[in-house]
Amino acid sequence: IEYRAAVIIGSGSASFEMLRYLTERLPAMIAPRWVRMKTQPIAIRDVLRYLVLGAELPPEVSRIFDIGGPGVMSFQDMMQRYAAVAGLPKRIILPINLLSPRLSSHWVNIVTPVPKAIAKPLVRSLRHPSVCRDHDIAQFIPDPPDGLLTFEDAVARALTRIQDAQVATRWSGASTPGRSSDPLPSDPEWAGGSLHTDVRELRTQASPEALWAAIDRIGGVHGWYSARLLWQIRGNIDRLIGGVGLRRGRRNPDTLMVGDAVDFWRVEERIPPKLLRLRAEMKMPGRAWLEFTVREDPAGGLVLCQRAVYWPKSLIGHLYWWSIAPFHAIVFPPMARHIIEQAEAGSPTTPGISANPKSIA
């Protein structure tokens, strides 16, 4: 059995990643005329279903099947529909006849991280209609009871992992199986959409209890272990544009609970003494998390991993990250270092370690 599909909607699909990056990064674009060519996208969930059930068909069923989702649309339509599902403004798309497939693949390679070697055959395939001639596959593999996924539902599933803030295993090798639309550790680096990270790791001989106490104490009256002035400026900017700023503090100065507000963050996940994840509630063109994980070092002691994660929303989101990246070099290294110092001191009042980390610059 052979299946022929057009655009497969799901993380890791090259055509979907090209669609994702073009839509998220370009609010307006001059596009080649092939963006108006009709195609019939299909959700990766339904493709996998056909593959699994197709393996159970009798040997006499030996033929080629066209498979596609319930809707026929152009690539331009898909971009606008993706934008709507992702909560982005309507895209301005001006198709012209001057862009050859070769130029188009260069254009895709410049705007997106999809390699030119993959972009070129993709562009060539999109120059021609790719609509199912029939739905004969349903005679052998009936549609699921709830029907084939629509384009919007398939996109929503592909975006859910990030939009629901489930970032813990996204790019770090998940140990438990997820849904068919979720990214996989085996996906290429350009799959899964744009995600910016700042990762700092430090080793320590502090006890797990002391290290966790230092992590659990972050924010509020204790501050953020680094660059007090920069945190205050960011909080004031947030308040000026309608955000919560730093004024919320925290419920308890020494321990946290899931759901607690911590200045302009909120505790999303807390697993003592291994994981603390904070979700940003400040005003920004995207979504952000600050995560602290603790693991054992095979050489002895512990490893603190401090990870800032940012999912940009549109080109403005990317510009925002790049504009604040220099400040991350000032804020994040001392933050991790002072957490370690606090833990190794064994007490927030030990001489040489500030009792108020907020004052550490």
Protein Blocks (a to p, Z undefined) as FASTA:
>chain_A
ZZddfddddehiaklmmmmmmmmmmmbdcddfklmpccddddfklmmmmmmmmmmpcfkl
gcddddddfbdcdfklmmmmmmmmnopacddddddfkbcfklmmmmmmmmpmcdfklmmm
mmmmmmpccddfbfklmmmmccdfkopadfklmmmmmmmmmmnopaklmmnopabdcdfk
bccfkbcfkggiaadddddddddfbdfklmmmmmmmgghjnonoiakllmmmmmmmmmmn
opabjmnmpfblkbccehiaehjaccfbdcdfkbccdddfbdcebdddddddddddfkgp
jddddddddddedjklmmmmmmmmmmmmmmmmmmmmmmmmmmmnopakbghiafblklpZ
Z
